[in-house]
Amino acid sequence: MSPLRIWEMHSARLGGAIRTSPDGDAEVGGLLLSERAYLLAIRVMRPEELVRLVAEAGPGEAAQRLVELFAATDLDGTGRRLALGRSRLGEPRLVRSDEAGPVGAPPGGAG
């Protein structure tokens, strides 16, 4: 049995709104986030805020807003950003800027 991921614990109190994709990413309403991107995002917003953002804006727009939010300022003091990419199936996928690879590259390739 694989260890529980942080978003799975968050999901337990959010009615299953965050899942683990087959590739091991966090999946929030169609938006995929690498583990590092998820951890960075929740440093500045609560998991329920992330779920609400994706539900209201849709996965593509939510991804763009998150990228812009982190590009505008050093929100968490690390200097790290979020980068937008696509999964192998073309779904919007966020990664942390230091793990960004070519669009469509399989998860876990760099970093």
N, C-alpha and C positions, 0 to 999 in steps of 0.2 A: 504494500500500500504506500502510495507516495505521500509526502508530507502535505499538510493543509497549507494552501497559499493564503496570504494576508487578505486578499479580496474575497476568498471563500468564507472567511470569518466575518467580514463586513456584510457579505451577501446574506448570511444567516439571519441578520437582523433587518435586512432590507427585502425580505420575501423572495430571495433568489434573483434579484435584479442584476447581479454581477456573476458571471460564470467563467469557467476556464475553457478556452477554445481547444480544439483538438491539437493545435500546435503549442499549447501551453501559455498563451497570452490571456490577459484579462479581457473579457468581452462584456461591454456595457451597451446594450441596445443596438448592437451592430457595429459599434466602434471597438476596435481592438487596440489594446495598449500592451506593450512589452512590460515585463515585471518592473524594470527600472523606470519606465515612463509612468506606470501606475503609482509607484512609490513617490516619485517626484510630484505628480499631480496632487496626491493626497497630503502633501506637505503644506499646500496652500488652500485646499478646499476639502470639505468633508465628503466621504463617499456618497452620501445621499445628495449632496449638491452636484456631484459629477453625474449621478444617475439622472437627476432632474434636468441638467443641461442637455444631455444626450436625448432625453425623451422630448424636450421642448424644441430643440434645434435640429435634431436628426444627427446621425453619426458624422457625416461629412462636414457640416457647418460647425458642430461641436469641436471636432478636431481642429478646424481652422481657428476657431476662437481660442482654444487652448494654446496653440502654437503662437498666436499673436499676443496672448496674455503673458507668456513667458519671454517673448522677444522684447516686450515693452520695458521690462525692468527685471532686476535680479530679485525675484520675489522671495526666494528661500535662502538667499545668501550664499549659494554654491556656485553661481555663475552658469549653471547648467540650463539648457533649453530643451524644448520638445521639438521633434522633427516629424513631419508628415510623410508617410509612405503608403504603400499598398501591400496587402498580404498577397500570397501566391494566387489567391482567388479574386484579387482586385478590390477587396474590402478596404476601407480607410483603416490605417494602422499608425499609431503613434509610438515613437521610440524616443529614448533620451538622445540628445544630440551627439553624445560621445559614443553611441552604439549604432548610429545611422549608417546604413549601407545602401546599396543600389535599390531603387524601387523594385518591389517584387522579390527581393532576396528573402530566403527562408529565415524565420525567426531564429535568434540565437547565433547568428553567423559571426557578428562582431561584438566585442565587449567582454 
